[in-house]
Amino acid sequence: MNRRSFLRMAAAVPAVAAASQLPPFASPARAQQKEFAPRPGTWRTFEITTRVEVLEPAGVNRVWVPLPSVKSEYQRPLGDQWTGNAKVMKTATEPHYGATMLYAEFASGEAAPVVEVTSRFQSQDRALDWSKQGGADEDPAALKTWTKATDFMPTDGIVRETAVEITRGKATDLEQVRAVYDWILAHTYREPKVRGCGVGDIKTMLETKSFGGKCGDINGLFVGLVRSVGVPARDIYGIRVAPSAFGYKSLGAGSATISKGQHCRAEVFLRDYGWVAMDPADVTKVAREETSEWLTIDHPLVEAVRPKLFGGWEGNWLAYNTAHDVALPNATQGGRLAFFMYPQSETSQGRRDSLDPDTFKYTITSREIRA
C-alpha cells in the first residue's frame, strides 16, 4: 500500500462502519441564506463514488476517471479504491501538472464494461486574513509554470492588451488582481445554456466580446488575464460535493447525486500572501441562478459573496487537479482536453461525450463521513 491509497486494489472493499449518509439536502424552496462567511479550521471528510458504464462498447474500450491530486492547506486526499471488469485498472499521472486518474482498459469483446471508483478526502473553508502579510515561500521556477501560456490559454495578443488596459496604473500585484476581478464581474455573466463548464476559449471571448459562459470560461478568462501581466495564477478543476452551509442553492450540490456538479475555481499567487483563493465565476452564478430573477451585481445577495470570493471559498468542494491541455494516456481517439474534471471514455468508434452522463454513462455520488 503506497502513501496515496487507503485501499488501492481491484477488489471491492466494505464501507467503513463509521460512514453515514449526508444529511438531507435542502430544497431550494426551504434554503435560507445566512451571512456568507467561510472560515477555515473545521475539516470535513467526504467520500465520492464514480461509476462508469460503457454503453454500446466497440473494440478496445477505455475509461479515465479523475482522482483527487491536490494536497494543500484546504484539502487532504485520503486515497482511492476501485472495482470493475477491466483487464487493466491502474493509476496514471499527467506528466506536466501531476493530475492523477484511474485508467481502465477493457478487453475487446467485453459485453458490459464497468468500473467504479471511490475517493475520500478532507476539506475545509478558505478565507484569507488580509491584515496578516508575510513573505510567501515558493520556488520561483515553479511559479513560472503559472505565468506561461498554453494552447487553450494564450497570454499574448488581445489577452495581454486587455489585461494591460485593465491594470493600467496599478502598482502592486494585489492591485492588479483586484482590477481584473472587478473587470470580470463588470463584463462577464453566467450563461446557463452553455454546456458543462464551458470551453475556456478566452481569446474568442475577447475578440467577439461575447462574455457569457460558465466557470471554465469566466474563471479561465480571469486566470489568463492575470497571467498575462506576470502574476502567477491557475484554475483548479473539481466538483461540488455538498450543499452550501450558508443556504446559497447556487453554491452547493443540490442532491447526493453530483454527476453534473463540476466546478472550477482559481488561485493567484501574491508576493505578500502566497496562493490566494478566487472565484469570480461563482459571483456571477449567484447573480444568475440564486433566484428566479437575474440579479444585478450590487444586489444584496450578490454583494454578500463578492468580497468573500476574493480571498476565500467554501469547503463543500473537491479539487481534482490544476491541469491544462491534458493528453489522456493511451488514448487513441480525440485530441487533448482543455481541462480534466469529467470522466472520459473512448471506444473504437471514438471518444464519448463526457457532458452527457446519461448516455456515456456515469454517475457520481457523494456522502459525508462523520465520526
JOFEN-V353162 format. One record per pair of residues at least 24 apart in sequence whose ideal C-beta (glycine too) atoms are under 10 Angstrom apart, sorted by the first residue. I is the first residue (numbers start at 1). J is the second residue. D is the distance in whole Angstrom. If there is no record, write none. Layout:
BEGIN
<<I/J/D> <I/J/D>>
END
This chain:
BEGIN
<<1/79/9> <2/79/9> <2/91/9> <3/77/10> <3/79/9> <4/67/8> <4/68/9> <4/69/9> <4/71/9> <4/77/7> <4/78/9> <4/79/6> <4/80/7> <4/91/8> <4/100/8> <5/77/10> <5/78/9> <5/79/4> <5/80/7> <5/81/8> <5/91/9> <6/77/10> <6/78/6> <6/79/3> <6/80/8> <6/81/7> <6/118/10> <6/119/10> <6/120/6> <7/79/7> <7/80/8> <7/81/5> <7/82/10> <7/118/9> <7/120/10> <8/67/10> <8/79/6> <8/80/6> <8/81/6> <8/82/8> <8/89/10> <8/90/9> <8/91/7> <8/102/10> <9/81/6> <9/82/8> <9/83/9> <9/89/9> <10/81/9> <10/82/7> <10/83/6> <10/84/7> <10/85/10> <10/86/9> <10/88/10> <10/89/5> <10/90/9> <10/104/10> <10/115/10> <11/81/9> <11/82/9> <11/83/6> <12/81/8> <12/82/9> <12/83/4> <12/84/10> <12/116/8> <12/118/10> <13/81/5> <13/82/10> <13/83/8> <13/118/8> <15/47/8> <15/49/10> <15/118/9> <15/367/9> <15/369/9> <16/47/9> <16/120/9> <16/369/7> <18/45/10> <18/369/7> <18/370/7> <18/371/7> <19/45/9> <19/47/7> <19/120/9> <19/367/7> <19/368/9> <19/369/5> <19/370/8> <20/367/7> <20/368/7> <20/369/7> <20/370/5> <20/371/10> <21/256/7> <21/365/10> <21/366/10> <21/367/5> <21/368/8> <21/369/10> <21/370/10> <22/46/9> <22/47/10> <22/241/9> <22/242/6> <22/243/8> <22/253/9> <22/255/9> <22/256/6> <22/365/10> <22/366/7> <22/367/5> <22/368/5> <22/369/10> <22/370/9> <23/242/9> <23/243/9> <23/368/8> <23/370/9> <24/243/9> <24/255/10> <24/256/9> <25/242/8> <25/243/5> <25/249/10> <25/252/8> <25/253/7> <25/254/6> <25/255/5> <25/256/7> <25/257/10> <26/243/6> <26/244/9> <26/247/7> <26/249/8> <26/252/9> <26/254/9> <27/249/8> <27/254/8> <27/255/10> <28/247/10> <28/249/4> <28/250/9> <28/254/7> <28/289/10> <28/290/9> <28/291/9> <28/292/10> <29/249/9> <30/247/9> <30/249/10> <31/243/8> <31/244/8> <31/246/9> <31/247/5> <31/248/7> <31/249/5> <31/250/10> <31/252/9> <31/254/10> <31/290/9> <32/246/9> <32/247/5> <33/244/9> <33/246/6> <33/247/4> <33/248/6> <33/249/9> <33/251/10> <33/286/10> <33/290/8> <33/300/9> <33/301/7> <33/304/7> <33/305/10> <34/244/9> <34/245/8> <34/246/5> <34/247/5> <34/248/9> <34/304/9> <35/246/7> <35/247/10> <35/304/7> <35/308/9> <36/244/8> <36/245/9> <36/246/5> <36/247/9> <36/248/7> <36/251/8> <36/286/9> <36/301/9> <36/303/10> <36/304/5> <36/305/5> <36/306/9> <36/307/9> <36/308/5> <36/309/8> <36/312/9> <36/314/8> <37/125/9> <37/127/8> <37/245/10> <37/246/7> <37/304/9> <37/308/7> <37/312/9> <37/314/10> <38/124/9> <38/125/4> <38/126/6> <38/127/5> <38/244/10> <38/245/9> <38/246/8> <38/277/9> <38/305/10> <38/308/6> <38/309/9> <38/311/10> <38/312/5> <38/313/6> <38/314/5> <38/315/7> <38/316/10> <39/124/9> <39/125/5> <39/126/9> <39/127/6> <39/245/10> <39/312/9> <39/314/10> <39/315/10> <40/73/8> <40/74/7> <40/124/5> <40/125/5> <40/126/6> <40/127/6> <40/128/9> <40/129/10> <40/312/8> <40/315/8> <41/124/7> <41/125/8> <41/127/9> <42/123/10> <42/124/6> <42/125/7> <42/245/10> <42/315/8> <43/74/10> <43/75/10> <43/76/7> <43/122/5> <43/123/7> <43/124/5> <43/125/10> <43/315/8> <44/121/9> <44/122/7> <44/123/6> <44/124/7> <44/125/9> <44/241/9> <44/242/8> <44/245/10> <44/315/6> <44/316/8> <44/368/6> <44/369/9> <44/370/9> <45/76/9> <45/78/7> <45/120/7> <45/121/7> <45/122/5> <45/123/8> <45/367/10> <45/368/7> <45/369/4> <45/370/8> <45/371/8> <46/78/9> <46/119/9> <46/120/7> <46/121/6> <46/122/8> <46/123/7> <46/241/5> <46/242/7> <46/315/10> <46/316/9> <46/317/10> <46/318/7> <46/366/6> <46/367/7> <46/368/6> <46/369/7> <47/78/9> <47/81/10> <47/118/6> <47/119/7> <47/120/5> <47/121/8> <47/241/9> <47/365/9> <47/366/7> <47/367/5> <47/368/8> <47/369/6> <48/80/10> <48/117/9> <48/118/7> <48/119/6> <48/120/8> <48/121/8> <48/239/7> <48/241/6> <48/256/10> <48/258/7> <48/261/10> <48/318/6> <48/364/6> <48/365/7> <48/366/5> <48/367/8> <49/81/10> <49/82/10> <49/116/6> <49/117/7> <49/118/5> <49/119/8> <49/363/8> <49/364/7> <49/365/5> <49/366/8> <49/367/8> <50/80/10> <50/82/9> <50/102/9> <50/115/8> <50/116/7> <50/117/5> <50/118/8> <50/119/8> <50/239/10> <50/258/10> <50/259/9> <50/343/6> <50/362/6> <50/363/7> <50/364/5> <50/365/8> <51/83/10> <51/84/9> <51/114/7> <51/115/8> <51/116/5> <51/117/8> <51/118/10> <51/259/10> <51/343/9> <51/361/9> <51/362/6> <51/363/5> <51/364/8> <51/365/8> <52/84/8> <52/86/10> <52/102/9> <52/104/8> <52/113/8> <52/114/7> <52/115/5> <52/116/8> <52/117/8> <52/343/5> <52/344/9> <52/345/7> <52/352/10> <52/357/9> <52/360/7> <52/361/7> <52/362/4> <52/363/8> <52/364/9> <53/84/10> <53/112/7> <53/113/7> <53/114/5> <53/115/8> <53/116/9> <53/345/9> <53/360/8> <53/361/5> <53/362/7> <53/363/9> <54/86/10> <54/104/9> <54/106/7> <54/110/8> <54/112/8> <54/113/4> <54/114/7> <54/115/9> <54/345/6> <54/346/9> <54/347/7> <54/352/8> <54/360/8> <54/361/8> <54/362/10> <55/112/9> <55/113/9> <55/345/9> <55/347/9> <55/352/9> <55/358/10> <55/359/7> <55/360/7> <55/361/5> <56/347/7> <56/349/8> <56/352/9> <56/359/9> <57/106/7> <57/108/9> <57/109/9> <57/110/6> <57/111/7> <57/112/8> <57/113/5> <57/345/10> <57/347/6> <57/348/9> <57/349/9> <58/108/9> <58/346/10> <58/347/4> <58/348/5> <58/349/5> <58/350/9> <59/106/10> <59/108/5> <59/109/9> <59/332/9> <59/346/9> <59/347/6> <59/348/3> <59/349/8> <60/87/9> <60/105/7> <60/106/7> <60/107/7> <60/108/5> <60/109/9> <60/110/9> <60/113/10> <60/330/10> <60/332/8> <60/346/9> <60/347/8> <60/348/7> <61/86/8> <61/104/9> <61/105/7> <61/106/4> <61/107/9> <61/108/8> <61/109/10> <61/110/7> <61/113/5> <61/345/7> <61/346/7> <61/347/5> <61/348/8> <61/349/10> <61/352/10> <62/86/9> <62/88/9> <62/103/7> <62/104/7> <62/105/5> <62/106/7> <62/113/9> <62/328/8> <62/329/9> <62/330/6> <62/331/7> <62/332/8> <62/333/9> <62/344/8> <62/345/7> <62/346/5> <62/347/8> <62/348/10> <62/351/9> <63/89/9> <63/101/9> <63/102/8> <63/103/8> <63/104/4> <63/105/8> <63/106/8> <63/113/7> <63/114/9> <63/115/6> <63/117/9> <63/343/7> <63/344/7> <63/345/5> <63/346/8> <63/352/9> <63/360/10> <63/362/9> <64/92/8> <64/94/10> <64/101/5> <64/102/7> <64/103/6> <64/104/8> <64/326/9> <64/328/5> <64/329/8> <64/330/9> <64/331/8> <64/337/9> <64/340/8> <64/342/9> <64/343/7> <64/344/4> <64/345/7> <64/346/9> <64/354/9> <65/100/10> <65/101/6> <65/102/4> <65/103/8> <65/104/8> <65/115/7> <65/116/9> <65/117/5> <65/119/9> <65/320/10> <65/342/9> <65/343/5> <65/344/8> <65/345/9> <65/362/8> <65/364/9> <66/94/10> <66/99/7> <66/100/8> <66/101/5> <66/102/8> <66/117/9> <66/119/9> <66/237/8> <66/238/9> <66/239/9> <66/262/10> <66/318/9> <66/320/4> <66/321/7> <66/323/9> <66/326/10> <66/339/10> <66/340/6> <66/341/6> <66/342/8> <66/343/7> <66/344/9> <67/91/7> <67/92/9> <67/93/10> <67/99/8> <67/100/5> <67/101/6> <67/102/6> <67/117/7> <67/119/6> <67/121/10> <67/320/7> <67/321/8> <68/100/8> <68/119/5> <68/120/8> <68/121/5> <68/123/10> <68/238/8> <68/239/10> <68/318/6> <68/319/7> <68/320/6> <68/321/8> <69/93/8> <69/94/9> <69/97/9> <69/98/6> <69/99/6> <69/100/4> <69/101/8> <69/319/8> <69/320/7> <69/321/5> <69/322/9> <69/323/9> <70/98/9> <70/99/9> <70/100/10> <70/121/9> <70/123/10> <70/236/7> <70/237/9> <70/238/8> <70/318/9> <70/319/4> <70/320/7> <70/321/6> <70/322/7> <71/98/10> <71/121/9> <71/319/9> <72/123/10> <72/126/9> <72/236/9> <72/267/9> <72/275/8> <72/319/8> <73/124/8> <73/126/8> <73/274/9> <73/275/9> <74/122/9> <74/123/6> <74/124/6> <74/125/8> <74/126/5> <74/236/10> <74/267/10> <74/275/10> <74/277/8> <74/312/10> <74/313/8> <74/315/6> <74/317/9> <74/319/8> <75/121/6> <75/122/7> <75/123/5> <75/124/8> <75/126/10> <75/236/9> <75/238/9> <75/315/8> <75/317/9> <75/318/8> <75/319/5> <76/120/9> <76/121/6> <76/122/4> <76/123/8> <76/124/9> <77/119/7> <77/120/8> <77/121/5> <77/122/8> <77/318/9> <77/319/9> <77/320/10> <78/119/8> <78/120/4> <78/121/6> <78/122/7> <78/369/9> <79/118/9> <79/119/7> <79/120/6> <79/121/9> <80/117/6> <80/118/7> <80/119/5> <80/120/8> <80/121/10> <81/116/9> <81/117/8> <81/118/5> <81/119/8> <81/120/9> <82/115/6> <82/116/6> <82/117/5> <82/118/7> <82/119/9> <83/114/9> <83/115/7> <83/116/5> <83/117/9> <83/118/9> <84/113/8> <84/114/5> <84/115/3> <84/116/6> <84/117/8> <85/110/6> <85/111/10> <85/112/8> <85/113/7> <85/114/6> <85/115/8> <86/110/8> <86/113/7> <86/114/8> <86/115/6> <88/330/9> <89/115/7> <89/117/9> <90/329/10> <92/328/8> <92/329/5> <92/330/8> <93/321/10> <93/323/10> <93/329/8> <94/321/7> <94/323/5> <94/324/10> <94/325/10> <94/326/6> <94/327/7> <94/328/8> <94/329/8> <94/337/10> <94/340/7> <95/323/10> <95/327/9> <95/329/9> <96/145/8> <96/150/9> <96/323/7> <96/324/8> <96/325/8> <96/326/9> <96/327/9> <97/145/8> <97/234/9> <97/321/6> <97/322/5> <97/323/4> <97/324/7> <97/325/9> <97/326/8> <97/340/9> <98/321/7> <98/322/8> <98/323/8> <99/237/8> <99/320/7> <99/321/3> <99/322/7> <99/323/4> <99/324/10> <99/326/7> <99/339/9> <99/340/6> <99/341/9> <100/320/9> <100/321/7> <100/323/10> <101/320/9> <101/321/9> <101/323/10> <101/326/9> <101/328/8> <101/329/8> <101/340/7> <101/343/9> <101/344/9> <102/343/9> <103/328/8> <103/329/6> <103/330/7> <103/331/10> <104/345/9> <105/330/7> <106/345/10> <106/347/9> <108/347/10> <108/348/8> <113/345/9> <113/347/9> <114/361/10> <115/343/9> <115/345/10> <115/362/10> <116/362/10> <116/363/9> <117/343/9> <117/364/9> <118/365/10> <119/318/8> <119/320/9> <120/369/7> <121/241/9> <121/318/6> <121/319/9> <122/315/9> <122/369/9> <123/238/10> <123/241/8> <123/242/9> <123/314/9> <123/315/4> <123/316/8> <123/317/7> <123/318/7> <123/319/8> <124/314/10> <124/315/5> <125/245/9> <125/277/9> <125/312/7> <125/313/7> <125/314/6> <125/315/4> <125/316/9> <125/317/10> <126/265/9> <126/267/9> <126/275/10> <126/276/9> <126/277/4> <126/278/10> <126/279/10> <126/308/10> <126/309/10> <126/311/8> <126/312/5> <126/313/5> <126/314/8> <126/315/7> <127/277/8> <127/308/7> <127/311/7> <127/312/4> <127/313/8> <127/314/9> <128/270/9> <128/273/6> <128/274/9> <128/275/10> <128/276/6> <128/277/7> <128/310/9> <128/311/4> <128/312/6> <129/273/9> <129/311/9> <129/312/10> <130/174/9> <130/272/9> <130/273/8> <130/276/9> <130/310/10> <130/311/7> <132/272/9> <132/273/8> <133/174/10> <133/270/9> <133/271/9> <133/272/4> <133/273/7> <134/272/7> <134/273/8> <134/274/8> <135/271/8> <135/272/8> <135/273/10> <135/274/9> <136/269/7> <136/270/7> <136/271/6> <136/272/7> <136/273/6> <136/274/4> <136/275/8> <136/276/10> <137/274/8> <138/232/8> <138/269/7> <138/271/9> <138/274/7> <138/275/8> <140/232/10> <142/232/9> <142/269/10> <143/231/10> <143/232/5> <143/269/6> <143/275/10> <144/232/8> <145/232/8> <145/234/8> <145/322/9> <145/324/10> <146/223/9> <146/226/9> <146/227/7> <146/231/9> <146/232/4> <146/233/6> <146/234/5> <146/267/9> <146/268/9> <146/269/7> <146/275/9> <146/322/8> <147/226/9> <147/227/5> <147/228/8> <147/229/9> <147/230/6> <147/231/7> <147/232/5> <147/233/8> <147/234/10> <147/269/9> <148/227/7> <148/232/10> <148/324/9> <149/224/8> <149/227/7> <149/228/8> <149/324/10> <150/200/10> <150/224/9> <150/227/9> <150/323/10> <150/324/5> <150/325/5> <150/336/10> <150/338/9> <151/324/8> <151/325/5> <151/336/8> <151/338/9> <152/199/8> <152/200/6> <152/201/7> <152/202/8> <152/203/9> <152/216/10> <152/220/8> <152/224/9> <152/324/6> <152/325/6> <152/326/10> <152/336/8> <152/337/9> <152/338/4> <152/339/8> <153/200/7> <153/201/9> <153/202/6> <153/203/9> <153/220/6> <153/221/9> <153/223/7> <153/224/5> <153/227/7> <153/228/9> <153/233/10> <153/234/10> <153/235/9> <153/324/6> <153/325/8> <153/338/8> <153/339/10> <154/201/10> <154/202/7> <154/203/5> <154/206/10> <154/224/7> <154/227/10> <154/228/8> <155/202/10> <155/223/10> <155/224/6> <155/225/9> <155/226/9> <155/227/5> <155/228/4> <155/229/9> <155/230/9> <156/203/10> <156/228/7> <157/203/7> <157/206/9> <157/207/9> <157/228/9> <158/202/9> <158/203/6> <158/204/10> <158/205/10> <158/206/5> <158/207/6> <158/228/10> <159/202/6> <159/203/6> <159/205/10> <159/206/6> <159/207/10> <159/221/8> <159/224/5> <159/225/7> <159/227/8> <159/228/5> <159/229/10> <160/224/9> <160/225/9> <160/227/9> <160/228/4> <160/229/7> <160/230/10> <161/206/9> <161/228/9> <162/187/10> <162/202/9> <162/205/10> <162/206/6> <162/221/9> <162/224/9> <162/225/6> <162/228/8> <163/206/10> <163/224/8> <163/225/4> <163/226/7> <163/227/8> <163/228/4> <163/229/5> <163/230/10> <163/231/9> <164/225/10> <164/228/8> <164/229/7> <166/225/7> <166/226/10> <166/228/10> <166/229/8> <167/225/8> <167/226/9> <167/228/9> <167/229/5> <167/230/10> <167/231/9> <170/229/9> <172/231/10> <172/270/9> <172/271/8> <172/272/8> <173/226/9> <173/229/9> <173/230/8> <173/231/5> <173/232/9> <173/268/8> <173/269/8> <173/270/5> <173/271/6> <173/272/8> <173/273/9> <174/231/9> <174/268/9> <174/270/6> <174/271/9> <174/272/7> <174/273/8> <174/276/9> <176/225/9> <176/226/7> <176/229/6> <176/230/9> <176/231/6> <176/268/9> <176/270/10> <177/222/9> <177/225/9> <177/226/6> <177/229/9> <177/231/6> <177/233/8> <177/268/5> <177/269/10> <177/270/7> <177/276/8> <177/278/8> <177/310/8> <178/310/7> <179/225/9> <179/226/10> <179/229/10> <180/221/9> <180/222/6> <180/223/9> <180/224/10> <180/225/5> <180/226/5> <180/228/10> <180/229/8> <180/231/9> <180/233/9> <180/268/9> <180/278/9> <180/280/9> <181/222/7> <181/225/10> <181/226/9> <181/266/10> <181/268/9> <181/278/7> <181/279/10> <181/280/6> <181/283/9> <181/306/9> <181/307/10> <181/309/9> <181/310/6> <181/311/10> <182/280/9> <182/297/10> <182/306/9> <182/310/9> <183/221/10> <183/222/9> <183/225/8> <183/280/9> <184/211/9> <184/218/6> <184/219/8> <184/221/7> <184/222/5> <184/225/8> <184/226/10> <184/278/10> <184/280/5> <184/281/8> <184/283/9> <184/284/8> <185/218/9> <185/222/10> <185/280/6> <185/281/10> <185/283/6> <185/284/7> <185/287/9> <185/297/6> <185/302/9> <185/306/7> <185/309/10> <185/310/10> <186/211/10> <186/297/7> <187/211/5> <187/218/10> <187/221/9> <188/212/7> <188/213/7> <188/217/8> <188/218/5> <188/219/10> <188/221/7> <188/222/9> <188/280/8> <188/281/8> <188/283/10> <188/284/6> <189/213/8> <189/218/8> <189/284/6> <189/285/10> <189/287/7> <189/288/7> <189/294/8> <189/297/9> <190/214/7> <190/215/9> <190/217/10> <190/218/7> <190/250/9> <190/281/7> <190/282/9> <190/283/9> <190/284/4> <190/285/5> <190/286/9> <190/287/7> <190/288/4> <190/289/6> <190/294/9> <191/217/8> <191/218/9> <191/284/9> <191/288/8> <192/285/9> <192/288/7> <192/289/7> <195/353/9> <195/355/5> <195/356/9> <196/260/8> <196/262/7> <196/341/9> <196/342/7> <196/353/10> <196/354/8> <196/355/4> <196/356/9> <197/237/8> <197/260/10> <197/262/6> <197/263/7> <197/264/6> <197/281/9> <197/338/10> <197/339/8> <197/341/7> <197/342/8> <197/355/9> <198/264/9> <198/281/9> <198/338/9> <198/339/10> <199/338/6> <199/339/9> <200/224/9> <200/235/8> <200/264/9> <200/324/9> <200/338/5> <200/339/7> <201/338/8> <202/228/10> <211/284/10> <212/284/9> <212/288/9> <213/281/8> <213/284/9> <214/262/10> <214/263/9> <214/264/9> <214/281/7> <214/284/9> <214/285/8> <214/288/10> <215/262/8> <215/263/5> <215/264/5> <215/265/8> <215/266/9> <215/279/8> <215/280/9> <215/281/4> <215/282/8> <215/284/9> <215/285/8> <215/341/10> <216/262/9> <216/263/9> <216/264/6> <216/281/8> <216/338/7> <216/339/6> <216/341/9> <217/264/10> <217/281/8> <218/264/9> <218/266/9> <218/279/9> <218/280/6> <218/281/4> <218/282/9> <218/283/9> <218/284/6> <218/285/9> <219/263/9> <219/264/6> <219/265/7> <219/266/5> <219/278/8> <219/279/7> <219/280/6> <219/281/5> <219/282/9> <219/284/10> <220/264/8> <220/266/8> <220/281/9> <220/324/9> <220/338/8> <220/339/8> <221/280/9> <221/281/9> <222/266/6> <222/268/9> <222/278/7> <222/279/9> <222/280/5> <222/281/8> <223/264/9> <223/266/5> <223/267/9> <223/268/8> <223/278/9> <223/324/9> <226/266/8> <226/267/10> <226/268/6> <226/269/10> <226/278/9> <227/268/9> <231/268/6> <231/269/7> <231/270/8> <231/271/9> <232/267/9> <232/268/7> <232/269/4> <232/270/9> <232/271/10> <232/275/8> <233/266/6> <233/267/7> <233/268/5> <233/269/7> <233/275/10> <233/276/10> <233/278/8> <234/264/10> <234/265/10> <234/266/7> <234/267/6> <234/268/8> <234/269/8> <234/275/9> <234/278/10> <234/322/5> <234/323/10> <234/324/8> <235/264/5> <235/265/7> <235/266/6> <235/267/8> <235/278/10> <235/281/10> <235/321/10> <235/322/7> <235/323/9> <235/324/7> <235/338/10> <235/339/7> <235/341/10> <236/263/10> <236/264/6> <236/265/5> <236/266/7> <236/267/6> <236/275/10> <236/277/9> <236/278/10> <236/279/10> <236/313/10> <236/317/9> <236/319/5> <236/320/8> <236/321/8> <236/322/5> <236/323/10> <236/339/10> <236/341/9> <237/262/8> <237/263/8> <237/264/5> <237/265/8> <237/318/10> <237/319/7> <237/320/5> <237/321/6> <237/322/7> <237/323/7> <237/324/9> <237/326/10> <237/338/10> <237/339/5> <237/340/6> <237/341/4> <237/342/9> <238/262/7> <238/263/6> <238/264/7> <238/265/7> <238/317/6> <238/318/5> <238/319/4> <238/320/5> <238/321/8> <238/322/10> <238/341/6> <239/263/7> <239/264/10> <239/317/7> <239/318/5> <239/319/9> <239/320/7> <239/341/7> <239/342/9> <239/364/7> <239/366/8> <240/314/9> <240/316/6> <240/317/5> <240/318/8> <240/366/8> <241/315/9> <241/316/6> <241/317/6> <241/318/5> <241/364/9> <241/365/10> <241/366/4> <241/367/9> <241/368/8> <242/314/9> <242/315/9> <242/316/4> <242/317/8> <242/318/10> <242/366/7> <242/367/9> <242/368/6> <243/314/10> <243/316/7> <244/305/10> <244/314/6> <244/316/6> <244/317/10> <245/314/7> <245/315/9> <245/316/7> <246/304/9> <246/305/9> <246/308/10> <246/314/7> <246/316/10> <247/290/10> <248/282/9> <248/285/9> <248/286/6> <248/289/10> <248/290/6> <248/301/8> <248/304/9> <248/305/7> <248/314/9> <249/286/10> <249/289/8> <249/290/7> <249/291/9> <250/282/8> <250/284/10> <250/285/5> <250/286/5> <250/287/9> <250/288/8> <250/289/4> <250/290/5> <250/291/9> <250/301/9> <250/305/9> <251/279/9> <251/282/6> <251/283/10> <251/285/7> <251/286/7> <251/289/10> <251/290/8> <251/305/7> <251/309/9> <251/313/9> <251/314/6> <251/316/8> <251/317/9> <252/314/8> <252/316/5> <252/317/9> <253/316/7> <253/317/9> <253/364/10> <253/366/6> <255/365/9> <255/366/9> <256/364/10> <256/365/5> <256/366/6> <256/367/6> <256/368/10> <257/357/10> <257/363/7> <257/364/7> <257/365/5> <257/366/8> <258/318/9> <258/363/9> <258/364/5> <258/365/7> <258/366/5> <259/342/9> <259/343/9> <259/357/5> <259/358/9> <259/360/9> <259/361/10> <259/362/7> <259/363/5> <259/364/5> <259/365/8> <260/342/10> <260/355/9> <260/357/7> <260/358/10> <260/364/9> <261/317/9> <261/318/9> <261/364/7> <261/366/8> <262/318/10> <262/320/9> <262/339/10> <262/341/5> <262/342/6> <262/354/10> <262/355/9> <262/364/9> <263/313/10> <263/317/7> <263/318/9> <263/319/10> <263/341/8> <264/317/10> <264/319/9> <264/320/9> <264/322/9> <264/339/7> <264/341/7> <265/309/9> <265/313/6> <265/317/7> <265/319/7> <266/309/10> <266/313/10> <266/322/10> <267/313/10> <267/319/10> <267/322/8> <268/310/10> <268/311/10> <270/311/10> <273/311/8> <276/310/8> <276/311/6> <276/312/9> <277/308/10> <277/309/8> <277/310/9> <277/311/6> <277/312/5> <277/313/5> <277/314/10> <278/309/7> <278/310/6> <278/311/7> <278/312/9> <278/313/8> <279/305/9> <279/308/9> <279/309/4> <279/310/8> <279/311/10> <279/312/9> <279/313/5> <279/314/9> <279/317/10> <280/306/9> <280/309/7> <280/310/8> <281/309/9> <282/306/10> <282/308/10> <282/309/6> <282/313/7> <282/314/9> <282/317/10> <283/307/10> <283/308/9> <283/309/6> <283/310/9> <316/366/9> <316/368/9> <318/366/8>>
END
